């Protein structure tokens, strides 16, 4: 596991991203979809109190049953800067992951991996720090462009940077519903990341891993800030 570093300012944060980006592993396929464990991670903020709550929910990849879950609450230690959100979230996300009693298996972030201005979003950052296979499944395309995929479940199209480089895929998880945006983080290839996303989203647009982690971190935040 790589040591977590907290930057003093935006310049140092970008330098850390540039340094760690070279450690991202892109030549592993990752665990086969529907096997082992899959962990969703997500965070919720109370900006008025500078509190962040993170949740990690472990699912059986075959049945999507919850195997384990954990939460952590911390203080927001870095300002909101687009492209640097990982520094706000990672300390508390790591604390939640470390509180699990199960091996996380594949980690699914509600965010980005290579689909990032410096090709080092939360999913890539978390993968390098933990050594775990990690993917990002985001709700919007950030600053990237794409053509609408077909309307059927499983249809997809490339997510493209300004220079035409592919950084992920727009993936239709439900027929007629707007796509999600999948990018690799660490130790998983894009085809496997998309296959996992479809397995994790049998009924809704978002993966069950994200839906459950979102609900859990919101509850943890409410409990942490109640009466304050």
MOUR-V361212 format. One line per field, one symbol per residue. ss: DSSP state (H for helix, E for strand, - for the rest). phi: phi as a letter, one per 20 degrees, with the letter a starting at -180 (. if undefined). burial: + if it has 9 or more other ideal C-beta (glycine too) atoms within 8 Angstrom, else -. A space follows every 10 residues. Layout:
ss->???
phi->???
burial->???
This chain:
ss->---------H HHHHHHHHHH H--------- ------EEEE EEEEEE---- EEEEEEEEEE -----EEEEE EEEEE----- -----HHHHH HHHHHHHH-- -----EEEE- ---------- -HHHHHHHHH ---EEEEE-- ----EE---- -----EEEEE -----EEEEE E--------E EEEEEE---H HHHHHHHHHH -------HHH HHHHHHHHHH HHHHH---
phi->.effddfebf ffffffgfff gfefedddfn ffgncmdcde cbccddffdl dcddcccedf ffdmffdabb cbcbefdbff cgncfgffdf gfffffffef edffmeddee rcdffbgdlb egfffffffe nefccdcdec eldddaegfg eegnfbbfed egenffdrbe ceecfmdgfd cdbfdambef fffffffffe cfccfegggf gfffffffff ffffdfmd
burial->------+--- -+++++++-+ +--+---+-+ +-+---++++ ++++++---- +++++++++- +--+---+++ ++++-+-+-- +--+++++++ +++++++-++ ---+++++++ ++++++-+++ ++++++++++ -+++++++-- ++-+-+--+- ----++++++ ------++++ ++++----++ ++++++++++ -+++++++++ +----+++++ ++++-+++-+ +--++---
